[in-house]
Amino acid sequence: MKVTVENGENQQVTLTIEVEAAEVSKAVDRASKRLANRVNIPGFRKGKAPRKIVERHVGIESLMQEAFDLVAPKAFDEALKEQKIEPVTRPNIDIVTLEDGKDLVFKATVTPRPEVKLGEYKGLKVEKAAVEIKDEDVEKQLKNFQDRQGKMVDAPEGAAVADGDFTTLDFEGFVDGEAFEGGKGTDYPLQIGSGSFIPGFEEQLIGAKIGEEKEVNVKFPEEYHAKELAGKDATFKCTVRSIKQKELPAIDDELAKKVSTFETLDELKADIRKNLQENAERKAENDQKSAAIEQATNNITVDIPAVMIDNRVTSMIQEMAMRLEQQGMKLEQYLQYAGTDIAKIREDYRETAEKNVKTDLMLEEVAKAEEIKVEAKDLDAEVAAMAAAYGATPKQVQKIIKEQGRIGDLAASVLRKKTAQFIIDNIAE
């Protein structure tokens, strides 16, 4: 077998692969037997028709294509090994010569994995943020408990809408003096200051009383999901139907008993502080780990092929579609609701996709440099963790992975995790 390599555009390479005529002839014989087993030829039992009869029945083109399918994959794999090329795309095949009795010549165009030059990845200096829980942090959590225990009560008679009040209102919107679709509501619940409505809408209701009509003038945001309204001035005629306020309990021992297992407010405060401390320390540690991986990634030199980034964007969109379906929504519905399209989503995802690809390339290269390997126990631990996350058994998860042909993907993921941990373990003290 002879292989020549030619560099092309967009970091692609084309391998011209030549396979000796003798190998092609053997493949044609094997192809004839395979076809004889698959097709019904009158007068012959399956698999017993001679080559000439098979050729006459299916045609020389079909016979040669079958032979090509037998010989080309092996030749392609051997060519990749010989040239030390690791493709990141499926090959684009172009047959040059495919005739019985002649050398097979075909071209395979692929995008190779880019060369990665590692920078510093051991002994990285990454500071861990100091953790300090302030009294205000504890008070904020106490106010959250207080708010959850609050009760809704009617505002005093004659009261006007104030910031933070809970209202119901009737409204109808107009653009250029014409009512627009979706701009009308009856007994609509709205908390003033929640930011639920168009910017500037809620503030203009402050001071309105029950039964009083209030005219609200706003401008729809330029990026508003309904394109026919984006950037337009609008007037809403509103009538407040009810005003409710939240009556909050005192922050004392009684509140502590209601929201926790503690008897006193001091005990609850101590527990809140402890939990906030643990969470903050966990976050600081995770941030330090992420910073180390990011630093090691930024230290590499690599020219990433665009196709790798495009493929990662596609994967991210597929994952997004799966998450939406789990929530009962189709991707097309989401795009319509959000007033966007696939092209915009791809553009938005591109920067993150590029960072992720670069990080993966760094981790794979460090794994090679440090000879980090994935062992059976590593795979077992990952499967066990996946099973626990999905409420399944390890055997069930293993079965799904095998059926989907994702064993290689699992091993690659575990290898990247082990390598990331190696970098983290070697952070400078």
C-alpha contacts under 8 A as a table, 3 or more apart, distances in Angstrom:
res1	aa1	res2	aa2	distance
1	M	17	I	7.19
1	M	18	E	5.56
1	M	19	V	4.87
1	M	20	E	6.28
1	M	75	A	7.79
2	K	17	I	5.88
2	K	18	E	5.06
2	K	19	V	6.86
3	V	15	L	6.53
3	V	16	T	5.64
3	V	17	I	4.73
3	V	18	E	6.44
3	V	79	A	6.40
4	T	15	L	5.69
4	T	16	T	5.22
4	T	17	I	6.80
5	V	13	V	6.69
5	V	14	T	5.71
5	V	15	L	4.64
5	V	16	T	6.40
6	E	13	V	5.62
6	E	14	T	5.17
6	E	15	L	6.53
7	N	11	Q	7.29
7	N	12	Q	6.24
7	N	13	V	4.49
7	N	14	T	6.38
8	G	11	Q	6.34
8	G	12	Q	5.08
8	G	13	V	5.35
8	G	14	T	6.93
9	E	12	Q	5.73
10	N	305	P	6.97
10	N	306	A	7.64
11	Q	111	T	6.23
11	Q	112	P	7.54
11	Q	305	P	6.42
12	Q	109	T	6.71
12	Q	110	V	5.59
12	Q	111	T	4.42
12	Q	112	P	6.77
13	V	109	T	5.65
13	V	110	V	5.67
13	V	111	T	6.24
13	V	112	P	7.25
14	T	107	K	6.39
14	T	108	A	5.55
14	T	109	T	4.21
14	T	110	V	6.50
15	L	79	A	7.79
15	L	107	K	5.51
15	L	108	A	5.18
15	L	109	T	6.29
16	T	105	V	7.03
16	T	106	F	5.87
16	T	107	K	4.45
16	T	108	A	6.58
17	I	75	A	7.45
17	I	76	F	7.44
17	I	79	A	7.28
17	I	104	L	7.94
17	I	105	V	5.71
17	I	106	F	5.49
17	I	107	K	6.13
17	I	108	A	7.73
18	E	103	D	6.45
18	E	104	L	5.51
18	E	105	V	4.53
18	E	106	F	6.73
19	V	23	E	6.78
19	V	24	V	7.08
19	V	75	A	7.41
19	V	103	D	5.54
19	V	104	L	4.97
19	V	105	V	6.55
20	E	23	E	5.52
20	E	24	V	6.56
20	E	102	K	7.43
20	E	103	D	4.75
20	E	104	L	6.59
21	A	24	V	4.94
21	A	25	S	6.19
21	A	100	D	7.27
21	A	101	G	5.38
21	A	102	K	4.69
21	A	103	D	4.18
21	A	104	L	6.63
22	A	25	S	5.17
22	A	26	K	6.42
22	A	101	G	7.28
22	A	103	D	7.91
23	E	26	K	5.16
23	E	27	A	6.24
23	E	71	V	7.86
24	V	27	A	4.99
24	V	28	V	6.19
24	V	67	A	7.21
24	V	68	F	7.93
24	V	71	V	7.22
24	V	100	D	6.63
24	V	101	G	7.32
24	V	102	K	7.59
24	V	103	D	7.04
24	V	104	L	6.70
25	S	28	V	4.98
25	S	29	D	6.37
25	S	100	D	6.00
25	S	101	G	6.39
26	K	29	D	5.19
26	K	30	R	6.35
27	A	30	R	5.05
27	A	31	A	5.95
27	A	67	A	4.98
27	A	68	F	7.50
27	A	70	L	6.37
27	A	71	V	6.31
28	V	31	A	4.91
28	V	32	S	6.11
28	V	63	L	6.97
28	V	64	M	6.55
28	V	66	E	7.63
28	V	67	A	4.88
28	V	100	D	7.30
29	D	32	S	5.15
29	D	33	K	6.51
29	D	51	R	7.20
30	R	33	K	5.21
30	R	34	R	6.28
30	R	67	A	7.29
31	A	34	R	5.08
31	A	35	L	6.12
31	A	63	L	6.44
31	A	64	M	7.83
31	A	66	E	5.50
31	A	67	A	5.08
31	A	70	L	7.38
32	S	35	L	5.22
32	S	36	A	6.05
32	S	50	P	7.89
32	S	51	R	5.57
32	S	54	V	6.42
32	S	55	E	7.46
32	S	63	L	6.59
33	K	36	A	5.01
33	K	37	N	6.36
33	K	47	G	6.05
33	K	48	K	7.97
33	K	51	R	7.50
34	R	37	N	5.23
34	R	38	R	6.48
34	R	47	G	7.36
35	L	38	R	4.98
35	L	39	V	6.08
35	L	47	G	7.73
35	L	54	V	7.27
35	L	63	L	7.79
36	A	39	V	5.67
36	A	40	N	7.53
36	A	41	I	7.75
36	A	46	K	5.85
36	A	47	G	4.48
36	A	48	K	6.73
36	A	49	A	6.04
36	A	54	V	6.34
37	N	40	N	7.99
37	N	46	K	4.87
37	N	47	G	4.19
37	N	48	K	7.84
38	R	46	K	7.19
38	R	47	G	7.76
39	V	46	K	7.15
40	N	44	F	7.90
40	N	45	R	7.85
40	N	46	K	6.52
41	I	44	F	5.77
41	I	45	R	7.52
41	I	46	K	7.48
41	I	49	A	7.36
41	I	54	V	7.82
41	I	57	H	7.34
44	F	48	K	6.07
44	F	49	A	5.63
45	R	48	K	5.47
45	R	49	A	7.07
46	K	49	A	7.14
49	A	53	I	6.20
49	A	54	V	6.33
50	P	53	I	5.47
50	P	54	V	6.32
51	R	54	V	5.04
51	R	55	E	6.00
52	K	55	E	5.08
52	K	56	R	6.14
53	I	56	R	5.07
53	I	57	H	6.07
54	V	57	H	5.02
54	V	58	V	6.07
54	V	59	G	7.79
55	E	58	V	5.50
55	E	59	G	5.12
55	E	60	I	5.46
55	E	63	L	6.34
56	R	59	G	5.44
56	R	60	I	7.27
58	V	62	S	6.12
58	V	63	L	6.93
59	G	62	S	5.56
59	G	63	L	6.44
60	I	63	L	5.05
60	I	64	M	6.07
61	E	64	M	5.24
61	E	65	Q	6.07
62	S	65	Q	5.07
62	S	66	E	6.16
63	L	66	E	5.18
63	L	67	A	6.32
64	M	67	A	4.92
64	M	68	F	6.08
64	M	98	L	6.96
64	M	99	E	7.10
64	M	100	D	7.55
65	Q	68	F	4.93
65	Q	69	D	6.19
66	E	69	D	5.10
66	E	70	L	6.43
67	A	70	L	5.09
67	A	71	V	6.34
68	F	71	V	5.27
68	F	72	A	5.51
68	F	98	L	7.67
69	D	72	A	5.73
69	D	73	P	6.89
70	L	73	P	6.91
70	L	74	K	7.83
71	V	74	K	5.89
71	V	75	A	6.35
72	A	75	A	5.03
72	A	76	F	5.92
73	P	76	F	5.06
73	P	77	D	6.19
74	K	77	D	5.17
74	K	78	E	6.19
75	A	78	E	5.15
75	A	79	A	6.09
76	F	79	A	5.05
76	F	80	L	6.29
76	F	108	A	7.69
77	D	80	L	5.18
77	D	81	K	6.37
78	E	81	K	5.13
78	E	82	E	6.06
79	A	82	E	5.03
79	A	83	Q	6.12
80	L	83	Q	5.26
80	L	84	K	5.69
80	L	85	I	5.00
80	L	86	E	6.90
81	K	84	K	4.87
81	K	85	I	6.49
82	E	85	I	7.93
85	I	112	P	6.05
85	I	113	R	7.47
86	E	112	P	5.40
86	E	113	R	5.47
87	P	90	R	7.35
87	P	110	V	6.07
87	P	111	T	5.56
87	P	112	P	4.14
87	P	113	R	5.54
88	V	110	V	7.47
88	V	111	T	5.80
88	V	112	P	5.65
88	V	113	R	5.54
88	V	308	M	7.16
89	T	110	V	5.86
89	T	111	T	5.68
89	T	112	P	7.54
89	T	307	V	7.95
90	R	110	V	6.51
91	P	108	A	5.53
91	P	109	T	5.33
91	P	110	V	4.96
92	N	107	K	7.98
92	N	108	A	5.49
92	N	109	T	5.02
92	N	110	V	6.64
93	I	106	F	7.04
93	I	107	K	5.74
93	I	108	A	4.68
93	I	109	T	6.61
94	D	106	F	5.69
94	D	107	K	5.06
94	D	108	A	6.50
95	I	98	L	6.90
95	I	105	V	6.48
95	I	106	F	4.29
95	I	107	K	6.29
96	V	104	L	7.76
96	V	105	V	5.26
96	V	106	F	5.01
96	V	107	K	7.15
97	T	102	K	7.91
97	T	103	D	7.28
97	T	104	L	5.42
97	T	105	V	4.88
97	T	106	F	6.67
98	L	102	K	7.38
98	L	103	D	7.50
98	L	104	L	5.24
98	L	105	V	6.82
99	E	102	K	5.55
99	E	103	D	7.54
99	E	104	L	7.07
111	T	305	P	7.60
114	P	302	V	6.77
114	P	303	D	6.47
114	P	304	I	6.28
114	P	305	P	7.22
115	E	302	V	6.30
115	E	303	D	7.58
116	V	300	I	6.81
116	V	301	T	6.00
116	V	302	V	5.05
116	V	361	L	7.21
116	V	362	M	7.29
116	V	365	E	6.91
117	K	300	I	5.59
117	K	301	T	5.05
117	K	302	V	6.53
118	L	121	Y	7.78
118	L	299	N	6.83
118	L	300	I	4.65
118	L	301	T	6.62
118	L	362	M	7.17
118	L	365	E	7.33
118	L	366	V	7.52
119	G	296	A	7.04
119	G	299	N	4.67
119	G	300	I	4.92
119	G	301	T	7.47
120	E	123	G	7.91
120	E	124	L	7.25
120	E	296	A	6.32
120	E	299	N	6.17
120	E	300	I	7.94
121	Y	124	L	6.22
121	Y	295	Q	7.81
121	Y	296	A	4.90
121	Y	299	N	7.68
121	Y	423	I	6.36
122	K	423	I	6.09
122	K	426	N	5.51
122	K	427	I	6.55
122	K	428	A	7.85
123	G	426	N	5.39
123	G	427	I	4.81
123	G	428	A	4.41
124	L	292	A	6.72
124	L	295	Q	7.88
124	L	296	A	7.90
124	L	426	N	7.32
124	L	427	I	4.99
124	L	428	A	5.41
125	K	292	A	7.97
125	K	427	I	6.36
125	K	428	A	5.29
125	K	429	E	7.76
126	V	288	Q	6.34
126	V	291	A	6.86
126	V	292	A	6.23
126	V	427	I	6.96
126	V	428	A	7.33
127	E	288	Q	6.70
128	K	284	A	6.07
128	K	285	E	6.59
128	K	287	D	7.69
128	K	288	Q	5.49
129	A	284	A	5.55
129	A	288	Q	7.76
130	A	284	A	7.63
131	V	277	Q	7.25
131	V	280	A	6.33
131	V	281	E	6.28
131	V	284	A	7.53
132	E	277	Q	7.49
133	I	137	D	6.43
133	I	138	V	7.80
133	I	273	R	6.91
133	I	276	L	6.99
133	I	277	Q	6.32
134	K	137	D	5.32
134	K	138	V	6.91
135	D	138	V	5.24
135	D	139	E	6.21
136	E	139	E	4.92
136	E	140	K	6.04
137	D	140	K	5.15
137	D	141	Q	6.58
138	V	141	Q	5.27
138	V	142	L	6.32
138	V	269	K	6.64
138	V	272	I	6.32
138	V	273	R	6.15
139	E	142	L	4.94
139	E	143	K	6.14
140	K	143	K	5.10
140	K	144	N	6.39
141	Q	144	N	5.03
141	Q	145	F	6.50
141	Q	272	I	7.47
142	L	145	F	5.10
142	L	146	Q	6.15
142	L	251	I	7.34
142	L	269	K	7.92
143	K	146	Q	4.76
143	K	147	D	5.98
143	K	251	I	7.88
144	N	147	D	5.06
144	N	148	R	6.29
145	F	148	R	5.22
145	F	149	Q	6.44
145	F	259	V	6.83
146	Q	149	Q	5.26
146	Q	150	G	6.34
146	Q	248	L	6.33
146	Q	249	P	6.31
146	Q	250	A	7.47
146	Q	251	I	6.69
146	Q	255	L	7.33
147	D	150	G	5.08
147	D	248	L	6.41
149	Q	248	L	6.93
149	Q	249	P	6.94
150	G	246	K	5.80
150	G	247	E	5.33
150	G	248	L	4.44
150	G	249	P	6.29
151	K	246	K	5.42
151	K	247	E	5.14
151	K	248	L	6.66
152	M	244	K	6.19
152	M	245	Q	5.64
152	M	246	K	4.59
152	M	247	E	6.14
153	V	244	K	5.44
153	V	245	Q	5.48
153	V	246	K	6.22
153	V	247	E	6.64
154	D	242	S	7.94
154	D	243	I	6.22
154	D	244	K	4.45
154	D	245	Q	6.25
155	A	159	A	6.19
155	A	243	I	5.66
155	A	244	K	5.13
155	A	245	Q	5.88
156	P	159	A	5.49
158	G	209	K	6.84
158	G	210	I	7.65
159	A	209	K	6.41
160	A	206	I	7.14
160	A	207	G	4.87
160	A	208	A	5.24
160	A	209	K	4.54
160	A	210	I	7.40
161	V	165	D	6.44
161	V	167	T	7.84
161	V	205	L	6.69
161	V	206	I	4.84
161	V	207	G	4.99
161	V	208	A	5.40
161	V	209	K	6.27
161	V	243	I	6.74
162	A	165	D	5.61
162	A	192	I	7.28
162	A	206	I	5.20
162	A	207	G	6.45
163	D	192	I	5.33
163	D	193	G	5.91
163	D	203	E	7.68
163	D	206	I	6.66
164	G	191	Q	6.17
164	G	192	I	5.02
164	G	193	G	5.77
164	G	194	S	7.71
164	G	245	Q	7.65
165	D	191	Q	5.70
165	D	192	I	5.55
165	D	243	I	6.61
165	D	244	K	5.99
165	D	245	Q	5.20
165	D	246	K	7.57
166	F	189	P	7.21
166	F	190	L	5.92
166	F	191	Q	4.32
166	F	192	I	6.43
166	F	243	I	5.80
166	F	244	K	4.99
166	F	245	Q	6.02
167	T	188	Y	7.96
167	T	189	P	5.75
167	T	190	L	5.27
167	T	191	Q	6.01
167	T	192	I	7.46
167	T	240	V	6.95
167	T	241	R	7.23
167	T	242	S	5.41
167	T	243	I	4.59
167	T	244	K	6.16
168	T	187	D	4.98
168	T	188	Y	4.97
168	T	189	P	4.40
168	T	190	L	6.03
168	T	240	V	6.14
168	T	241	R	5.39
168	T	242	S	5.29
168	T	243	I	6.91
169	L	185	G	7.70
169	L	186	T	6.37
169	L	187	D	4.89
169	L	188	Y	5.18
169	L	189	P	6.75
169	L	190	L	7.66
169	L	238	C	6.63
169	L	239	T	5.47
169	L	240	V	4.38
169	L	241	R	5.06
169	L	242	S	7.12
170	D	184	K	7.65
170	D	185	G	5.47
170	D	186	T	4.36
170	D	187	D	5.43
170	D	188	Y	6.36
170	D	238	C	5.58
170	D	239	T	5.18
170	D	240	V	6.58
170	D	241	R	7.12
171	F	183	G	7.69
171	F	184	K	5.56
171	F	185	G	5.31
171	F	186	T	6.64
171	F	236	F	6.28
171	F	237	K	5.42
171	F	238	C	4.27
171	F	239	T	6.41
172	E	179	A	7.20
172	E	183	G	5.53
172	E	184	K	4.25
172	E	185	G	6.54
172	E	236	F	5.40
172	E	237	K	5.43
172	E	238	C	6.76
173	G	179	A	5.75
173	G	180	F	6.55
173	G	183	G	4.83
173	G	184	K	6.25
173	G	234	A	6.61
173	G	235	T	5.62
173	G	236	F	4.21
173	G	237	K	6.51
174	F	177	G	5.37
174	F	178	E	5.00
174	F	179	A	4.28
174	F	180	F	6.04
174	F	183	G	7.54
174	F	234	A	5.55
174	F	235	T	5.22
174	F	236	F	6.24
175	V	178	E	5.32
175	V	179	A	6.42
175	V	180	F	6.83
175	V	232	K	7.21
175	V	233	D	6.44
175	V	234	A	4.77
175	V	235	T	6.62
176	D	233	D	7.82
176	D	234	A	7.36
179	A	183	G	7.15
180	F	183	G	5.63
181	E	184	K	7.59
185	G	188	Y	5.88
187	D	241	R	6.86
190	L	194	S	7.84
190	L	196	S	7.51
191	Q	194	S	5.59
191	Q	196	S	7.98
192	I	195	G	7.63
192	I	202	E	5.50
192	I	203	E	7.14
192	I	205	L	7.94
192	I	206	I	7.88
193	G	202	E	6.39
193	G	203	E	7.16
195	G	198	I	7.38
195	G	199	P	6.96
195	G	202	E	7.43
197	F	201	F	6.26
197	F	202	E	6.82
198	I	201	F	5.62
198	I	202	E	7.92
198	I	218	V	7.30
198	I	219	K	7.76
198	I	220	F	6.65
198	I	221	P	7.72
199	P	202	E	7.51
199	P	218	V	7.40
199	P	219	K	7.96
200	G	203	E	5.68
200	G	204	Q	6.66
200	G	218	V	6.25
201	F	204	Q	5.64
201	F	205	L	7.14
201	F	216	V	6.39
201	F	217	N	7.30
201	F	218	V	6.34
202	E	205	L	5.44
202	E	206	I	7.24
203	E	206	I	5.60
204	Q	207	G	8.00
204	Q	216	V	6.14
205	L	208	A	5.64
205	L	214	K	7.04
205	L	216	V	7.49
208	A	212	E	6.41
208	A	213	E	7.83
208	A	214	K	6.81
208	A	240	V	7.17
209	K	212	E	5.44
209	K	240	V	6.61
210	I	239	T	7.39
210	I	240	V	4.98
210	I	241	R	5.41
210	I	242	S	5.93
210	I	243	I	7.18
211	G	239	T	5.87
211	G	240	V	5.60
211	G	241	R	5.88
212	E	239	T	5.64
212	E	240	V	6.36
213	E	237	K	6.83
213	E	238	C	5.49
213	E	239	T	4.46
213	E	240	V	7.12
214	K	237	K	6.02
214	K	238	C	5.07
214	K	239	T	6.14
215	E	235	T	6.82
215	E	236	F	5.76
215	E	237	K	4.77
215	E	238	C	6.10
216	V	235	T	5.67
216	V	236	F	5.03
216	V	237	K	6.44
216	V	238	C	7.25
217	N	233	D	7.45
217	N	234	A	5.91
217	N	235	T	4.58
217	N	236	F	6.39
218	V	233	D	5.94
218	V	234	A	5.45
218	V	235	T	6.44
219	K	231	G	6.29
219	K	232	K	5.64
219	K	233	D	4.33
219	K	234	A	5.90
220	F	224	Y	6.51
220	F	229	L	6.50
220	F	230	A	5.43
220	F	231	G	4.92
220	F	232	K	5.39
220	F	233	D	6.37
220	F	234	A	7.27
221	P	224	Y	5.15
221	P	230	A	5.70
221	P	231	G	5.24
221	P	232	K	7.84
222	E	230	A	4.78
222	E	231	G	4.37
223	E	227	K	7.79
223	E	230	A	6.12
223	E	231	G	7.65
224	Y	227	K	6.36
224	Y	229	L	7.07
224	Y	230	A	4.88
224	Y	231	G	7.55
224	Y	339	G	7.63
225	H	230	A	7.33
225	H	337	Y	6.80
225	H	338	A	5.51
225	H	339	G	4.35
225	H	340	T	7.75
226	A	229	L	5.62
226	A	230	A	6.36
226	A	339	G	6.47
227	K	230	A	5.04
227	K	339	G	7.20
229	L	232	K	5.44
240	V	243	I	7.61
249	P	255	L	7.31
250	A	255	L	7.04
251	I	254	E	7.76
251	I	255	L	5.88
251	I	256	A	7.76
251	I	265	L	7.80
252	D	255	L	5.41
252	D	256	A	6.48
252	D	264	T	7.60
252	D	265	L	5.64
253	D	256	A	4.96
253	D	257	K	6.31
253	D	263	E	6.50
253	D	264	T	4.57
253	D	265	L	4.65
254	E	257	K	5.18
254	E	258	K	6.42
254	E	263	E	7.91
254	E	264	T	7.63
254	E	265	L	7.93
255	L	258	K	5.11
255	L	259	V	6.30
255	L	265	L	7.58
256	A	259	V	5.45
256	A	260	S	5.80
256	A	261	T	7.78
256	A	262	F	6.23
256	A	263	E	6.50
256	A	264	T	5.96
256	A	265	L	5.25
256	A	268	L	6.16
257	K	260	S	5.52
257	K	261	T	6.20
257	K	262	F	5.71
257	K	263	E	5.38
257	K	264	T	7.00
258	K	261	T	7.91
260	S	268	L	7.30
262	F	265	L	7.65
262	F	267	E	6.16
262	F	268	L	6.10
263	E	267	E	7.23
264	T	267	E	5.41
264	T	268	L	6.57
265	L	268	L	5.06
265	L	269	K	6.13
266	D	269	K	5.06
266	D	270	A	6.22
267	E	270	A	5.15
267	E	271	D	6.30
268	L	271	D	5.10
268	L	272	I	6.13
269	K	272	I	5.06
269	K	273	R	6.14
270	A	273	R	5.15
270	A	274	K	6.18
271	D	274	K	5.03
271	D	275	N	6.21
272	I	275	N	5.22
272	I	276	L	6.06
273	R	276	L	5.11
273	R	277	Q	6.01
274	K	277	Q	5.10
274	K	278	E	6.27
275	N	278	E	5.14
275	N	279	N	6.10
276	L	279	N	5.15
276	L	280	A	5.95
277	Q	280	A	5.16
277	Q	281	E	6.11
278	E	281	E	5.19
278	E	282	R	6.12
279	N	282	R	5.05
279	N	283	K	6.14
280	A	283	K	5.05
280	A	284	A	6.09
281	E	284	A	5.01
281	E	285	E	6.14
282	R	285	E	5.15
282	R	286	N	6.17
283	K	286	N	5.04
283	K	287	D	5.95
284	A	287	D	5.07
284	A	288	Q	6.15
285	E	288	Q	5.10
285	E	289	K	6.33
286	N	289	K	5.05
286	N	290	S	6.15
287	D	290	S	5.08
287	D	291	A	6.01
288	Q	291	A	5.06
288	Q	292	A	6.23
289	K	292	A	5.16
289	K	293	I	6.44
289	K	424	I	5.90
290	S	293	I	5.24
290	S	294	E	6.11
291	A	294	E	4.99
291	A	295	Q	5.97
292	A	295	Q	5.07
292	A	296	A	6.18
292	A	423	I	7.30
292	A	424	I	6.61
292	A	427	I	7.34
293	I	296	A	5.14
293	I	297	T	6.11
293	I	359	T	7.62
293	I	420	A	6.80
293	I	423	I	7.16
293	I	424	I	7.56
294	E	297	T	5.00
294	E	298	N	6.11
294	E	359	T	7.47
295	Q	298	N	5.09
295	Q	299	N	6.24
296	A	299	N	5.14
296	A	300	I	6.93
296	A	362	M	7.46
297	T	300	I	5.69
297	T	358	K	6.62
297	T	359	T	5.37
297	T	362	M	5.80
300	I	362	M	6.83
302	V	358	K	7.99
304	I	308	M	7.07
304	I	309	I	7.72
304	I	358	K	7.47
305	P	308	M	5.66
305	P	309	I	7.15
306	A	309	I	5.28
306	A	310	D	6.19
307	V	310	D	4.90
307	V	311	N	6.00
308	M	311	N	5.18
308	M	312	R	6.26
308	M	357	V	7.28
309	I	312	R	5.09
309	I	313	V	6.21
309	I	350	R	6.97
309	I	353	A	5.84
309	I	354	E	5.47
309	I	357	V	6.76
310	D	313	V	5.12
310	D	314	T	6.29
310	D	350	R	7.61
311	N	314	T	5.04
311	N	315	S	6.30
312	R	315	S	5.01
312	R	316	M	6.23
312	R	353	A	5.69
312	R	354	E	7.95
312	R	357	V	7.34
313	V	316	M	5.05
313	V	317	I	6.28
313	V	346	R	6.22
313	V	349	Y	6.10
313	V	350	R	6.20
313	V	353	A	5.74
314	T	317	I	5.18
314	T	318	Q	6.22
314	T	346	R	7.72
315	S	318	Q	5.03
315	S	319	E	6.21
316	M	319	E	5.09
316	M	320	M	6.16
316	M	349	Y	7.70
316	M	353	A	7.93
317	I	320	M	4.88
317	I	321	A	6.14
317	I	345	I	7.94
317	I	346	R	7.75
318	Q	321	A	5.05
318	Q	322	M	6.30
319	E	322	M	5.08
319	E	323	R	6.31
320	M	323	R	5.16
320	M	324	L	6.23
320	M	331	L	7.94
321	A	324	L	5.10
321	A	325	E	6.19
321	A	330	K	6.92
321	A	331	L	5.35
322	M	325	E	5.11
322	M	326	Q	6.32
323	R	326	Q	5.15
323	R	327	Q	6.58
324	L	327	Q	5.06
324	L	328	G	6.38
324	L	329	M	5.11
324	L	330	K	6.19
324	L	331	L	6.60
325	E	328	G	4.82
325	E	329	M	4.96
325	E	330	K	5.67
325	E	331	L	7.66
326	Q	329	M	7.41
329	M	333	Q	6.53
329	M	334	Y	6.93
330	K	333	Q	5.24
330	K	334	Y	6.47
331	L	334	Y	5.09
331	L	335	L	6.24
332	E	335	L	5.17
332	E	336	Q	6.28
333	Q	336	Q	5.17
333	Q	337	Y	6.14
334	Y	337	Y	5.08
334	Y	338	A	5.97
335	L	338	A	5.16
335	L	339	G	5.94
335	L	340	T	5.20
335	L	341	D	5.61
335	L	342	I	7.58
336	Q	339	G	5.11
336	Q	340	T	6.49
336	Q	341	D	7.66
337	Y	340	T	7.94
340	T	344	K	6.44
340	T	345	I	7.46
341	D	344	K	5.46
341	D	345	I	6.37
342	I	345	I	4.97
342	I	346	R	6.03
343	A	346	R	5.15
343	A	347	E	6.25
344	K	347	E	5.00
344	K	348	D	6.14
345	I	348	D	5.03
345	I	349	Y	6.15
346	R	349	Y	5.16
346	R	350	R	6.06
347	E	350	R	5.30
347	E	351	E	7.95
348	D	351	E	7.08
349	Y	352	T	5.56
349	Y	353	A	6.04
350	R	353	A	5.00
350	R	354	E	6.14
351	E	354	E	5.22
351	E	355	K	6.40
352	T	355	K	5.14
352	T	356	N	6.18
353	A	356	N	5.09
353	A	357	V	6.15
354	E	357	V	5.18
354	E	358	K	6.12
355	K	358	K	5.15
355	K	359	T	6.12
356	N	359	T	5.09
356	N	360	D	6.21
357	V	360	D	5.13
357	V	361	L	6.21
358	K	361	L	5.12
358	K	362	M	6.22
359	T	362	M	5.09
359	T	363	L	6.22
360	D	363	L	5.13
360	D	364	E	6.09
360	D	416	R	7.05
361	L	364	E	5.18
361	L	365	E	6.16
362	M	365	E	5.21
362	M	366	V	6.17
363	L	366	V	5.12
363	L	367	A	6.10
363	L	416	R	5.65
363	L	419	T	5.98
363	L	420	A	6.67
364	E	367	A	5.10
364	E	368	K	6.46
364	E	415	L	7.76
364	E	416	R	6.53
364	E	419	T	7.80
365	E	368	K	5.13
365	E	369	A	6.24
366	V	369	A	4.94
366	V	370	E	5.98
366	V	419	T	6.91
367	A	370	E	5.29
367	A	371	E	5.56
367	A	372	I	4.83
367	A	373	K	7.45
367	A	415	L	7.42
367	A	416	R	7.68
367	A	419	T	5.82
368	K	371	E	4.94
368	K	372	I	6.59
369	A	372	I	7.95
372	I	415	L	7.47
372	I	418	K	7.64
372	I	419	T	6.91
373	K	415	L	6.76
374	V	378	D	6.19
374	V	379	L	7.34
374	V	411	A	6.76
374	V	414	V	6.93
374	V	415	L	5.76
375	E	378	D	5.25
375	E	379	L	6.70
376	A	379	L	5.23
376	A	380	D	6.19
377	K	380	D	4.94
377	K	381	A	6.11
378	D	381	A	5.19
378	D	382	E	6.32
378	D	414	V	7.12
379	L	382	E	5.11
379	L	383	V	6.13
379	L	410	L	7.62
379	L	411	A	6.85
379	L	414	V	7.00
380	D	383	V	5.14
380	D	384	A	6.09
381	A	384	A	5.05
381	A	385	A	6.20
382	E	385	A	5.08
382	E	386	M	6.20
382	E	414	V	7.24
383	V	386	M	5.04
383	V	387	A	6.07
383	V	394	P	5.84
383	V	397	V	6.58
383	V	398	Q	6.89
384	A	387	A	5.04
384	A	388	A	6.21
384	A	393	T	7.57
384	A	394	P	5.31
385	A	388	A	5.17
385	A	389	A	6.24
386	M	389	A	5.08
386	M	390	Y	6.27
386	M	394	P	7.81
386	M	397	V	7.33
387	A	390	Y	5.28
387	A	391	G	5.80
387	A	392	A	4.69
387	A	393	T	5.31
387	A	394	P	5.35
387	A	396	Q	7.83
387	A	397	V	6.10
388	A	391	G	5.16
388	A	392	A	6.32
388	A	393	T	7.40
389	A	392	A	7.82
392	A	396	Q	6.40
392	A	397	V	6.93
393	T	396	Q	5.24
393	T	397	V	6.47
394	P	397	V	5.12
394	P	398	Q	6.07
395	K	398	Q	5.04
395	K	399	K	6.12
396	Q	399	K	5.15
396	Q	400	I	6.40
397	V	400	I	5.20
397	V	401	I	6.21
398	Q	401	I	5.14
398	Q	402	K	6.21
399	K	402	K	5.25
399	K	403	E	6.12
400	I	403	E	5.10
400	I	404	Q	6.11
401	I	404	Q	5.27
401	I	405	G	6.10
401	I	406	R	5.19
401	I	407	I	6.07
402	K	405	G	5.01
402	K	406	R	6.25
402	K	407	I	6.25
403	E	406	R	7.83
405	G	408	G	7.57
406	R	409	D	5.07
406	R	410	L	6.16
407	I	410	L	5.08
407	I	411	A	6.23
408	G	411	A	5.16
408	G	412	A	6.18
409	D	412	A	5.11
409	D	413	S	6.14
410	L	413	S	5.11
410	L	414	V	6.21
411	A	414	V	5.14
411	A	415	L	6.10
412	A	415	L	5.06
412	A	416	R	6.30
413	S	416	R	5.23
413	S	417	K	6.34
414	V	417	K	5.03
414	V	418	K	6.17
415	L	418	K	5.14
415	L	419	T	6.14
416	R	419	T	5.07
416	R	420	A	6.04
417	K	420	A	5.06
417	K	421	Q	6.22
418	K	421	Q	5.12
418	K	422	F	6.26
419	T	422	F	4.91
419	T	423	I	6.44
420	A	423	I	5.22
420	A	424	I	6.27
421	Q	424	I	4.90
421	Q	425	D	5.93
422	F	425	D	5.12
422	F	426	N	6.32
423	I	426	N	5.19
423	I	427	I	6.60
424	I	427	I	5.41
